[in-house]
Amino acid sequence: MSDQTEPFEKAAQLANVISIRRGEPAPTRVTYTVPEVASLLGISCATTYVLLRTGEIPARRIGSRWIIARRLFNAWLDEAGAVQ
């Protein structure tokens, strides 16, 4: 994460916390983080990174960050469950 974007991300996170405390609905994120995907699959982050690099899990890499679209991940998960 670059030093320039980090303050903006922290500010956005703080704004989300403030809006939630005010009773406003939480913003809907359209992506998962690597730890979230690892938790959903019940595997380690290291294994998740391997599956991302090999293309097993549908995702895109932007710089050093993995972007995992919820819609594509959930469709992939549904399809994997249907195959077995």
N, C-alpha and C positions, 0 to 999 in steps of 0.2 A: 504494500500500500504506500503510495507516495505521500510525502510530508504535506504537499499542497492539498490533496483531496481529503486527507484525514480530518481536518477541522470541519469541513463541510459535512462529512458523514456524521461526525459527532453532533453537529448542530441539528441535522435532520433527525437523528435518533432522539435527541432531547425534545425536539418539537413534537415527535410522536408520543413521547411519555407525557408531555404536558397536555396534549389533546385527549389522551386516554384518561388522564386524571380529571379532566373537565367533563367526562362522560360522553365524549364524542367517540364514534366508532373507530376502531383501529384501522389504519390503512391496509388494504389487501396487497400483499406482495405477490408478484408473479413468478418469483424464483425461489429456489431452495439454496441453502448453503451446503457445503460439503459435509459438515458435521450433522446437519439436519437429515441429509440423505443417508448417511451412515447409520444414524439412529433409526430412521424408518425401516432400513433393511436389516438392522441388527448386526451390522458388521463394523469393523474398525475404520477409522478415517484413512489409514494407510491402504487398506484393501479397496476402499471407495476410490481413492486416487488412481490405483491401478486400473480399476474398471472404467474410470473416466478416460485415462490415457489410451486404453485399448479400444475405446469407442463402444464398449458394452453398454454403458449408461449414456443416453443421449444428452449431450451438453456441448457448450462452446467455451473456448478459452479466449479471454480478452486480457491481453497482457499476461500477468501471472495469476489471474483470477479465473476460477471456473464459474460459468453461469449455467445453472441447471433450471430450465423452464419447468414450472410445476405441471403445466398442461402436457408437455412432451414426456416428462418423467412418469406422470400418472398413467398416461396412455401406454408407455413402455411396460410399466408394472402390470397393468391390466392384461396386456398381450402376453407377457411372460407367464402370468397365472393361468391364462386360457390354454397355453400350449401344454402345460404339465398335466 
